[in-house]
Amino acid sequence: MFKQLFSNSLGATALCTSRLFDNETFYGSFVKDLGHASHSIYIESPFITRKRMDMILPIFKQARRRGVQFTVNSRPPSEHDGKYISQAYESVQDMQSIGITVLYTVRHHRKIAIIDDEILWEGSLNILSQSDSCELMRRSVSSSLVRQMKEYIKCNN
């Protein structure tokens, strides 16, 4: 049965280098990954809040200063609720001002990060807005899993 489950192009070993994180442990490890990024960061987060951006934007700036190519895919700010609309617009402007490419996908809800085509974060945590919810994220180190995810979401970055 194990052979049947993993008899695709990835092979069984591609799924063996992963670890789970919760909303308490995620950002410490994620920020370390961002700090070690050498060529590319791709983040999908449906929502953006000022509080989370104030924490993470300085790390984004450091990555951009190192020449890391950076893309964020989110919902359009108009799809945020109430006061979060202006926070999303403001945060997008901040990211664009440092050279981050910001894409919009209507009704977007994926929570993914890909770093250097080697590290894949995926789960339920909104990376650019998480505040007080109970979430989880899986960190996998696998160029095969990254390639599969990029093909699945049609990401050319």
TIVO-2410 file (N, C-alpha, C; in nm, 3 decimals):
# residues 157
REC num residu      c1      c2      c3 atome chaine
REC   1      M   0.082  -0.120   0.000     N      A
REC   1      M   0.000   0.000   0.000    CA      A
REC   1      M   0.087   0.126   0.000     C      A
REC   2      F   0.193   0.126   0.076     N      A
REC   2      F   0.282   0.243   0.079    CA      A
REC   2      F   0.334   0.273  -0.061     C      A
REC   3      K   0.370   0.171  -0.134     N      A
REC   3      K   0.420   0.189  -0.269    CA      A
REC   3      K   0.314   0.252  -0.359     C      A
REC   4      Q   0.190   0.211  -0.344     N      A
REC   4      Q   0.083   0.268  -0.425    CA      A
REC   4      Q   0.060   0.415  -0.394     C      A
REC   5      L   0.062   0.452  -0.267     N      A
REC   5      L   0.040   0.590  -0.230    CA      A
REC   5      L   0.146   0.682  -0.286     C      A
REC   6      F   0.269   0.635  -0.295     N      A
REC   6      F   0.379   0.721  -0.334    CA      A
REC   6      F   0.444   0.677  -0.464     C      A
REC   7      S   0.368   0.620  -0.553     N      A
REC   7      S   0.424   0.574  -0.679    CA      A
REC   7      S   0.411   0.681  -0.787     C      A
REC   8      N   0.421   0.807  -0.746     N      A
REC   8      N   0.417   0.916  -0.844    CA      A
REC   8      N   0.559   0.964  -0.872     C      A
REC   9      S   0.572   1.075  -0.939     N      A
REC   9      S   0.704   1.125  -0.979    CA      A
REC   9      S   0.786   1.176  -0.862     C      A
REC  10      L   0.724   1.199  -0.746     N      A
REC  10      L   0.799   1.250  -0.632    CA      A
REC  10      L   0.876   1.141  -0.559     C      A
REC  11      G   0.820   1.025  -0.549     N      A
REC  11      G   0.883   0.919  -0.470    CA      A
REC  11      G   0.856   0.940  -0.322     C      A
REC  12      A   0.874   0.835  -0.244     N      A
REC  12      A   0.842   0.839  -0.101    CA      A
REC  12      A   0.935   0.931  -0.024     C      A
REC  13      T   1.061   0.941  -0.063     N      A
REC  13      T   1.155   1.019   0.016    CA      A
REC  13      T   1.126   1.169   0.011     C      A
REC  14      A   1.058   1.216  -0.091     N      A
REC  14      A   1.031   1.359  -0.103    CA      A
REC  14      A   0.943   1.410   0.011     C      A
REC  15      L   0.867   1.323   0.073     N      A
REC  15      L   0.776   1.365   0.179    CA      A
REC  15      L   0.833   1.347   0.319     C      A
REC  16      C   0.955   1.306   0.331     N      A
REC  16      C   1.011   1.270   0.461    CA      A
REC  16      C   1.086   1.382   0.531     C      A
REC  17      T   1.106   1.495   0.467     N      A
REC  17      T   1.180   1.603   0.531    CA      A
REC  17      T   1.088   1.720   0.561     C      A
REC  18      S   0.994   1.696   0.651     N      A
REC  18      S   0.901   1.802   0.686    CA      A
REC  18      S   0.879   1.807   0.836     C      A
REC  19      R   0.827   1.921   0.881     N      A
REC  19      R   0.800   1.942   1.022    CA      A
REC  19      R   0.679   2.033   1.036     C      A
REC  20      L   0.597   2.007   1.135     N      A
REC  20      L   0.479   2.089   1.161    CA      A
REC  20      L   0.508   2.199   1.262     C      A
REC  21      F   0.444   2.313   1.240     N      A
REC  21      F   0.454   2.429   1.329    CA      A
REC  21      F   0.314   2.479   1.357     C      A
REC  22      D   0.297   2.542   1.473     N      A
REC  22      D   0.167   2.603   1.502    CA      A
REC  22      D   0.183   2.755   1.499     C      A
REC  23      N   0.077   2.826   1.532     N      A
REC  23      N   0.080   2.971   1.529    CA      A
REC  23      N   0.180   3.030   1.628     C      A
REC  24      E   0.219   2.953   1.729     N      A
REC  24      E   0.318   3.000   1.827    CA      A
REC  24      E   0.461   2.982   1.779     C      A
REC  25      T   0.487   2.878   1.702     N      A
REC  25      T   0.624   2.845   1.662    CA      A
REC  25      T   0.658   2.881   1.518     C      A
REC  26      F   0.558   2.913   1.438     N      A
REC  26      F   0.579   2.937   1.295    CA      A
REC  26      F   0.674   3.053   1.266     C      A
REC  27      Y   0.644   3.171   1.317     N      A
REC  27      Y   0.717   3.290   1.273    CA      A
REC  27      Y   0.866   3.286   1.304     C      A
REC  28      G   0.905   3.228   1.416     N      A
REC  28      G   1.048   3.218   1.447    CA      A
REC  28      G   1.123   3.143   1.339     C      A
REC  29      S   1.072   3.029   1.298     N      A
REC  29      S   1.137   2.949   1.193    CA      A
REC  29      S   1.121   3.012   1.056     C      A
REC  30      F   1.006   3.068   1.029     N      A
REC  30      F   0.983   3.130   0.899    CA      A
REC  30      F   1.077   3.249   0.878     C      A
REC  31      V   1.094   3.331   0.980     N      A
REC  31      V   1.182   3.447   0.971    CA      A
REC  31      V   1.327   3.402   0.948     C      A
REC  32      K   1.368   3.292   1.010     N      A
REC  32      K   1.502   3.238   0.984    CA      A
REC  32      K   1.517   3.198   0.838     C      A
REC  33      D   1.415   3.132   0.783     N      A
REC  33      D   1.419   3.095   0.642    CA      A
REC  33      D   1.429   3.219   0.553     C      A
REC  34      L   1.352   3.323   0.586     N      A
REC  34      L   1.359   3.447   0.508    CA      A
REC  34      L   1.499   3.507   0.516     C      A
REC  35      G   1.559   3.499   0.634     N      A
REC  35      G   1.693   3.553   0.653    CA      A
REC  35      G   1.801   3.480   0.578     C      A
REC  36      H   1.775   3.354   0.545     N      A
REC  36      H   1.872   3.274   0.470    CA      A
REC  36      H   1.841   3.268   0.320     C      A
REC  37      A   1.729   3.325   0.278     N      A
REC  37      A   1.692   3.322   0.136    CA      A
REC  37      A   1.802   3.388   0.054     C      A
REC  38      S   1.837   3.322  -0.057     N      A
REC  38      S   1.945   3.377  -0.139    CA      A
REC  38      S   1.899   3.425  -0.276     C      A
REC  39      H   1.786   3.372  -0.328     N      A
REC  39      H   1.746   3.419  -0.460    CA      A
REC  39      H   1.597   3.442  -0.479     C      A
REC  40      S   1.509   3.374  -0.406     N      A
REC  40      S   1.367   3.398  -0.432    CA      A
REC  40      S   1.278   3.365  -0.312     C      A
REC  41      I   1.174   3.447  -0.298     N      A
REC  41      I   1.070   3.425  -0.197    CA      A
REC  41      I   0.936   3.447  -0.267     C      A
REC  42      Y   0.846   3.353  -0.247     N      A
REC  42      Y   0.711   3.363  -0.303    CA      A
REC  42      Y   0.615   3.333  -0.189     C      A
REC  43      I   0.522   3.425  -0.162     N      A
REC  43      I   0.426   3.408  -0.053    CA      A
REC  43      I   0.285   3.425  -0.106     C      A
REC  44      E   0.197   3.333  -0.068     N      A
REC  44      E   0.053   3.348  -0.092    CA      A
REC  44      E  -0.015   3.358   0.044     C      A
REC  45      S  -0.080   3.471   0.065     N      A
REC  45      S  -0.151   3.497   0.190    CA      A
REC  45      S  -0.274   3.579   0.155     C      A
REC  46      P  -0.394   3.526   0.178     N      A
REC  46      P  -0.513   3.596   0.133    CA      A
REC  46      P  -0.536   3.732   0.198     C      A
REC  47      F  -0.493   3.749   0.320     N      A
REC  47      F  -0.520   3.874   0.390    CA      A
REC  47      F  -0.390   3.937   0.439     C      A
REC  48      I  -0.394   4.071   0.451     N      A
REC  48      I  -0.278   4.148   0.495    CA      A
REC  48      I  -0.327   4.246   0.602     C      A
REC  49      T  -0.258   4.248   0.716     N      A
REC  49      T  -0.291   4.346   0.820    CA      A
REC  49      T  -0.167   4.429   0.854     C      A
REC  50      R  -0.190   4.548   0.902     N      A
REC  50      R  -0.082   4.639   0.938    CA      A
REC  50      R   0.002   4.581   1.052     C      A
REC  51      K  -0.064   4.522   1.150     N      A
REC  51      K   0.007   4.467   1.266    CA      A
REC  51      K   0.111   4.363   1.223     C      A
REC  52      R   0.071   4.271   1.139     N      A
REC  52      R   0.163   4.166   1.094    CA      A
REC  52      R   0.270   4.225   1.001     C      A
REC  53      M   0.231   4.319   0.915     N      A
REC  53      M   0.329   4.379   0.824    CA      A
REC  53      M   0.433   4.460   0.899     C      A
REC  54      D   0.393   4.527   1.007     N      A
REC  54      D   0.490   4.602   1.086    CA      A
REC  54      D   0.597   4.509   1.142     C      A
REC  55      M   0.560   4.386   1.173     N      A
REC  55      M   0.655   4.289   1.226    CA      A
REC  55      M   0.745   4.233   1.116     C      A
REC  56      I   0.689   4.205   0.999     N      A
REC  56      I   0.761   4.127   0.899    CA      A
REC  56      I   0.826   4.212   0.789     C      A
REC  57      L   0.780   4.334   0.767     N      A
REC  57      L   0.835   4.416   0.660    CA      A
REC  57      L   0.986   4.442   0.674     C      A
REC  58      P   1.038   4.466   0.794     N      A
REC  58      P   1.184   4.484   0.804    CA      A
REC  58      P   1.263   4.362   0.754     C      A
REC  59      I   1.210   4.242   0.774     N      A
REC  59      I   1.276   4.121   0.725    CA      A
REC  59      I   1.268   4.115   0.573     C      A
REC  60      F   1.154   4.156   0.518     N      A
REC  60      F   1.139   4.164   0.373    CA      A
REC  60      F   1.241   4.262   0.315     C      A
REC  61      K   1.257   4.376   0.381     N      A
REC  61      K   1.353   4.477   0.333    CA      A
REC  61      K   1.495   4.420   0.331     C      A
REC  62      Q   1.532   4.346   0.433     N      A
REC  62      Q   1.666   4.285   0.437    CA      A
REC  62      Q   1.684   4.189   0.320     C      A
REC  63      A   1.583   4.110   0.291     N      A
REC  63      A   1.591   4.016   0.179    CA      A
REC  63      A   1.607   4.091   0.047     C      A
REC  64      R   1.531   4.196   0.030     N      A
REC  64      R   1.541   4.274  -0.095    CA      A
REC  64      R   1.679   4.338  -0.108     C      A
REC  65      R   1.736   4.386   0.004     N      A
REC  65      R   1.871   4.445  -0.001    CA      A
REC  65      R   1.975   4.343  -0.045     C      A
REC  66      R   1.948   4.215  -0.014     N      A
REC  66      R   2.039   4.108  -0.058    CA      A
REC  66      R   2.015   4.069  -0.203     C      A
REC  67      G   1.916   4.131  -0.267     N      A
REC  67      G   1.888   4.102  -0.407    CA      A
REC  67      G   1.791   3.988  -0.429     C      A
REC  68      V   1.724   3.944  -0.324     N      A
REC  68      V   1.628   3.835  -0.336    CA      A
REC  68      V   1.505   3.884  -0.413     C      A
REC  69      Q   1.466   3.807  -0.516     N      A
REC  69      Q   1.343   3.837  -0.591    CA      A
REC  69      Q   1.225   3.796  -0.504     C      A
REC  70      F   1.120   3.877  -0.502     N      A
REC  70      F   1.015   3.859  -0.404    CA      A
REC  70      F   0.879   3.884  -0.468     C      A
REC  71      T   0.788   3.789  -0.453     N      A
REC  71      T   0.651   3.802  -0.503    CA      A
REC  71      T   0.553   3.765  -0.393     C      A
REC  72      V   0.449   3.844  -0.380     N      A
REC  72      V   0.339   3.816  -0.287    CA      A
REC  72      V   0.210   3.809  -0.368     C      A
REC  73      N   0.130   3.706  -0.343     N      A
REC  73      N   0.000   3.692  -0.405    CA      A
REC  73      N  -0.105   3.697  -0.294     C      A
REC  74      S  -0.202   3.788  -0.307     N      A
REC  74      S  -0.303   3.807  -0.203    CA      A
REC  74      S  -0.438   3.838  -0.268     C      A
REC  75      R  -0.539   3.848  -0.186     N      A
REC  75      R  -0.668   3.897  -0.234    CA      A
REC  75      R  -0.653   4.046  -0.262     C      A
REC  76      P  -0.732   4.099  -0.353     N      A
REC  76      P  -0.732   4.244  -0.371    CA      A
REC  76      P  -0.774   4.310  -0.239     C      A
REC  77      P  -0.715   4.425  -0.205     N      A
REC  77      P  -0.753   4.492  -0.081    CA      A
REC  77      P  -0.904   4.514  -0.067     C      A
REC  78      S  -0.972   4.533  -0.178     N      A
REC  78      S  -1.118   4.555  -0.173    CA      A
REC  78      S  -1.193   4.433  -0.120     C      A
REC  79      E  -1.129   4.316  -0.119     N      A
REC  79      E  -1.193   4.196  -0.065    CA      A
REC  79      E  -1.165   4.178   0.085     C      A
REC  80      H  -1.091   4.270   0.145     N      A
REC  80      H  -1.070   4.267   0.290    CA      A
REC  80      H  -1.192   4.331   0.357     C      A
REC  81      D  -1.206   4.311   0.486     N      A
REC  81      D  -1.321   4.364   0.560    CA      A
REC  81      D  -1.289   4.498   0.626     C      A
REC  82      G  -1.384   4.590   0.620     N      A
REC  82      G  -1.382   4.715   0.695    CA      A
REC  82      G  -1.249   4.787   0.698     C      A
REC  83      K  -1.196   4.806   0.821     N      A
REC  83      K  -1.072   4.881   0.839    CA      A
REC  83      K  -0.952   4.812   0.775     C      A
REC  84      Y  -0.965   4.684   0.745     N      A
REC  84      Y  -0.853   4.610   0.687    CA      A
REC  84      Y  -0.831   4.644   0.540     C      A
REC  85      I  -0.929   4.706   0.476     N      A
REC  85      I  -0.912   4.747   0.337    CA      A
REC  85      I  -0.798   4.848   0.326     C      A
REC  86      S  -0.804   4.952   0.406     N      A
REC  86      S  -0.698   5.054   0.400    CA      A
REC  86      S  -0.564   4.998   0.448     C      A
REC  87      Q  -0.566   4.908   0.546     N      A
REC  87      Q  -0.441   4.846   0.592    CA      A
REC  87      Q  -0.377   4.764   0.481     C      A
REC  88      A  -0.460   4.693   0.405     N      A
REC  88      A  -0.407   4.612   0.294    CA      A
REC  88      A  -0.349   4.703   0.186     C      A
REC  89      Y  -0.420   4.810   0.147     N      A
REC  89      Y  -0.368   4.903   0.047    CA      A
REC  89      Y  -0.234   4.961   0.091     C      A
REC  90      E  -0.228   5.006   0.214     N      A
REC  90      E  -0.107   5.065   0.269    CA      A
REC  90      E   0.009   4.965   0.270     C      A
REC  91      S  -0.019   4.843   0.312     N      A
REC  91      S   0.084   4.740   0.318    CA      A
REC  91      S   0.133   4.702   0.179     C      A
REC  92      V   0.043   4.695   0.084     N      A
REC  92      V   0.082   4.666  -0.054    CA      A
REC  92      V   0.174   4.776  -0.106     C      A
REC  93      Q   0.140   4.901  -0.079     N      A
REC  93      Q   0.225   5.012  -0.121    CA      A
REC  93      Q   0.364   5.001  -0.058     C      A
REC  94      D   0.369   4.963   0.070     N      A
REC  94      D   0.498   4.946   0.138    CA      A
REC  94      D   0.581   4.837   0.070     C      A
REC  95      M   0.516   4.725   0.037     N      A
REC  95      M   0.589   4.616  -0.028    CA      A
REC  95      M   0.637   4.657  -0.167     C      A
REC  96      Q   0.549   4.722  -0.243     N      A
REC  96      Q   0.588   4.764  -0.377    CA      A
REC  96      Q   0.700   4.867  -0.374     C      A
REC  97      S   0.703   4.950  -0.272     N      A
REC  97      S   0.806   5.054  -0.263    CA      A
REC  97      S   0.947   4.996  -0.244     C      A
REC  98      I   0.956   4.870  -0.198     N      A
REC  98      I   1.088   4.808  -0.183    CA      A
REC  98      I   1.113   4.704  -0.292     C      A
REC  99      G   1.027   4.701  -0.393     N      A
REC  99      G   1.051   4.615  -0.508    CA      A
REC  99      G   0.988   4.478  -0.502     C      A
REC 100      I   0.892   4.459  -0.412     N      A
REC 100      I   0.820   4.332  -0.406    CA      A
REC 100      I   0.707   4.338  -0.509     C      A
REC 101      T   0.698   4.235  -0.592     N      A
REC 101      T   0.588   4.223  -0.688    CA      A
REC 101      T   0.466   4.173  -0.613     C      A
REC 102      V   0.355   4.245  -0.624     N      A
REC 102      V   0.231   4.205  -0.556    CA      A
REC 102      V   0.128   4.169  -0.663     C      A
REC 103      L   0.077   4.047  -0.654     N      A
REC 103      L  -0.026   3.998  -0.744    CA      A
REC 103      L  -0.156   3.984  -0.667     C      A
REC 104      Y  -0.268   3.993  -0.738     N      A
REC 104      Y  -0.398   3.975  -0.676    CA      A
REC 104      Y  -0.471   3.859  -0.741     C      A
REC 105      T  -0.530   3.776  -0.658     N      A
REC 105      T  -0.617   3.669  -0.704    CA      A
REC 105      T  -0.751   3.683  -0.632     C      A
REC 106      V  -0.857   3.700  -0.707     N      A
REC 106      V  -0.991   3.715  -0.650    CA      A
REC 106      V  -1.028   3.588  -0.574     C      A
REC 107      R  -1.087   3.606  -0.456     N      A
REC 107      R  -1.132   3.497  -0.368    CA      A
REC 107      R  -1.018   3.402  -0.332     C      A
REC 108      H  -0.901   3.453  -0.330     N      A
REC 108      H  -0.781   3.376  -0.294    CA      A
REC 108      H  -0.790   3.327  -0.150     C      A
REC 109      H  -0.744   3.205  -0.125     N      A
REC 109      H  -0.744   3.157   0.013    CA      A
REC 109      H  -0.627   3.064   0.047     C      A
REC 110      R  -0.530   3.051  -0.044     N      A
REC 110      R  -0.416   2.963  -0.017    CA      A
REC 110      R  -0.317   3.031   0.076     C      A
REC 111      K  -0.251   2.948   0.157     N      A
REC 111      K  -0.148   2.996   0.250    CA      A
REC 111      K  -0.021   2.916   0.221     C      A
REC 112      I   0.071   2.976   0.145     N      A
REC 112      I   0.188   2.907   0.095    CA      A
REC 112      I   0.307   3.003   0.097     C      A
REC 113      A   0.424   2.950   0.120     N      A
REC 113      A   0.548   3.025   0.097    CA      A
REC 113      A   0.649   2.930   0.036     C      A
REC 114      I   0.723   2.980  -0.061     N      A
REC 114      I   0.829   2.903  -0.127    CA      A
REC 114      I   0.956   2.986  -0.120     C      A
REC 115      I   1.060   2.927  -0.066     N      A
REC 115      I   1.186   2.998  -0.049    CA      A
REC 115      I   1.296   2.925  -0.124     C      A
REC 116      D   1.360   2.998  -0.216     N      A
REC 116      D   1.474   2.946  -0.293    CA      A
REC 116      D   1.444   2.815  -0.366     C      A
REC 117      D   1.319   2.795  -0.404     N      A
REC 117      D   1.278   2.673  -0.476    CA      A
REC 117      D   1.318   2.545  -0.403     C      A
REC 118      E   1.335   2.554  -0.273     N      A
REC 118      E   1.378   2.440  -0.193    CA      A
REC 118      E   1.290   2.418  -0.069     C      A
REC 119      I   1.238   2.526  -0.013     N      A
REC 119      I   1.159   2.518   0.110    CA      A
REC 119      I   1.015   2.554   0.078     C      A
REC 120      L   0.924   2.469   0.121     N      A
REC 120      L   0.781   2.491   0.101    CA      A
REC 120      L   0.712   2.497   0.237     C      A
REC 121      W   0.645   2.607   0.262     N      A
REC 121      W   0.557   2.622   0.378    CA      A
REC 121      W   0.414   2.614   0.326     C      A
REC 122      E   0.330   2.533   0.389     N      A
REC 122      E   0.189   2.526   0.350    CA      A
REC 122      E   0.106   2.490   0.471     C      A
REC 123      G  -0.015   2.544   0.477     N      A
REC 123      G  -0.102   2.513   0.589    CA      A
REC 123      G  -0.219   2.608   0.596     C      A
REC 124      S  -0.261   2.640   0.718     N      A
REC 124      S  -0.381   2.722   0.737    CA      A
REC 124      S  -0.353   2.864   0.784     C      A
REC 125      L  -0.227   2.897   0.810     N      A
REC 125      L  -0.192   3.026   0.869    CA      A
REC 125      L  -0.176   3.134   0.762     C      A
REC 126      N  -0.250   3.243   0.775     N      A
REC 126      N  -0.236   3.359   0.687    CA      A
REC 126      N  -0.107   3.431   0.723     C      A
REC 127      I  -0.004   3.413   0.644     N      A
REC 127      I   0.130   3.460   0.677    CA      A
REC 127      I   0.136   3.611   0.699     C      A
REC 128      L   0.060   3.688   0.622     N      A
REC 128      L   0.068   3.834   0.630    CA      A
REC 128      L  -0.041   3.897   0.715     C      A
REC 129      S  -0.116   3.815   0.790     N      A
REC 129      S  -0.221   3.873   0.874    CA      A
REC 129      S  -0.245   3.800   1.006     C      A
REC 130      Q  -0.191   3.684   1.024     N      A
REC 130      Q  -0.223   3.602   1.141    CA      A
REC 130      Q  -0.203   3.681   1.270     C      A
REC 131      S  -0.298   3.667   1.362     N      A
REC 131      S  -0.291   3.740   1.487    CA      A
REC 131      S  -0.321   3.652   1.607     C      A
REC 132      D  -0.443   3.602   1.616     N      A
REC 132      D  -0.480   3.530   1.738    CA      A
REC 132      D  -0.556   3.401   1.712     C      A
REC 133      S  -0.541   3.345   1.594     N      A
REC 133      S  -0.612   3.221   1.562    CA      A
REC 133      S  -0.522   3.100   1.581     C      A
REC 134      C  -0.582   2.986   1.598     N      A
REC 134      C  -0.509   2.859   1.615    CA      A
REC 134      C  -0.486   2.800   1.475     C      A
REC 135      E  -0.361   2.791   1.433     N      A
REC 135      E  -0.328   2.752   1.296    CA      A
REC 135      E  -0.215   2.650   1.295     C      A
REC 136      L  -0.189   2.597   1.176     N      A
REC 136      L  -0.072   2.511   1.158    CA      A
REC 136      L  -0.010   2.535   1.021     C      A
REC 137      M   0.120   2.508   1.014     N      A
REC 137      M   0.195   2.517   0.889    CA      A
REC 137      M   0.294   2.402   0.885     C      A
REC 138      R   0.313   2.347   0.767     N      A
REC 138      R   0.412   2.242   0.748    CA      A
REC 138      R   0.528   2.301   0.668     C      A
REC 139      R   0.650   2.278   0.716     N      A
REC 139      R   0.771   2.319   0.646    CA      A
REC 139      R   0.834   2.194   0.586     C      A
REC 140      S   0.846   2.192   0.454     N      A
REC 140      S   0.909   2.081   0.384    CA      A
REC 140      S   1.031   2.132   0.310     C      A
REC 141      V   1.138   2.058   0.319     N      A
REC 141      V   1.258   2.090   0.242    CA      A
REC 141      V   1.265   1.987   0.129     C      A
REC 142      S   1.225   2.031   0.009     N      A
REC 142      S   1.218   1.940  -0.104    CA      A
REC 142      S   1.196   2.018  -0.232     C      A
REC 143      S   1.294   2.017  -0.319     N      A
REC 143      S   1.276   2.083  -0.448    CA      A
REC 143      S   1.166   2.013  -0.528     C      A
REC 144      S   1.148   1.883  -0.506     N      A
REC 144      S   1.041   1.809  -0.576    CA      A
REC 144      S   0.903   1.857  -0.533     C      A
REC 145      L   0.883   1.874  -0.403     N      A
REC 145      L   0.754   1.924  -0.355    CA      A
REC 145      L   0.730   2.068  -0.400     C      A
REC 146      V   0.835   2.150  -0.399     N      A
REC 146      V   0.822   2.287  -0.447    CA      A
REC 146      V   0.781   2.287  -0.594     C      A
REC 147      R   0.848   2.207  -0.674     N      A
REC 147      R   0.816   2.198  -0.816    CA      A
REC 147      R   0.670   2.155  -0.837     C      A
REC 148      Q   0.628   2.053  -0.761     N      A
REC 148      Q   0.490   2.007  -0.770    CA      A
REC 148      Q   0.392   2.118  -0.734     C      A
REC 149      M   0.419   2.191  -0.626     N      A
REC 149      M   0.330   2.298  -0.583    CA      A
REC 149      M   0.325   2.408  -0.689     C      A
REC 150      K   0.440   2.447  -0.741     N      A
REC 150      K   0.443   2.553  -0.841    CA      A
REC 150      K   0.366   2.513  -0.967     C      A
REC 151      E   0.376   2.388  -1.006     N      A
REC 151      E   0.298   2.341  -1.120    CA      A
REC 151      E   0.149   2.343  -1.088     C      A
REC 152      Y   0.114   2.300  -0.968     N      A
REC 152      Y  -0.026   2.292  -0.927    CA      A
REC 152      Y  -0.092   2.430  -0.922     C      A
REC 153      I  -0.019   2.528  -0.869     N      A
REC 153      I  -0.077   2.663  -0.856    CA      A
REC 153      I  -0.044   2.752  -0.977     C      A
REC 154      K   0.025   2.692  -1.075     N      A
REC 154      K   0.062   2.763  -1.198    CA      A
REC 154      K   0.147   2.887  -1.167     C      A
REC 155      C   0.249   2.866  -1.088     N      A
REC 155      C   0.341   2.973  -1.048    CA      A
REC 155      C   0.465   2.969  -1.137     C      A
REC 156      N   0.495   3.079  -1.201     N      A
REC 156      N   0.612   3.086  -1.289    CA      A
REC 156      N   0.734   3.147  -1.221     C      A
REC 157      N   0.722   3.186  -1.096     N      A
REC 157      N   0.834   3.252  -1.026    CA      A
REC 157      N   0.939   3.153  -0.983     C      A
***
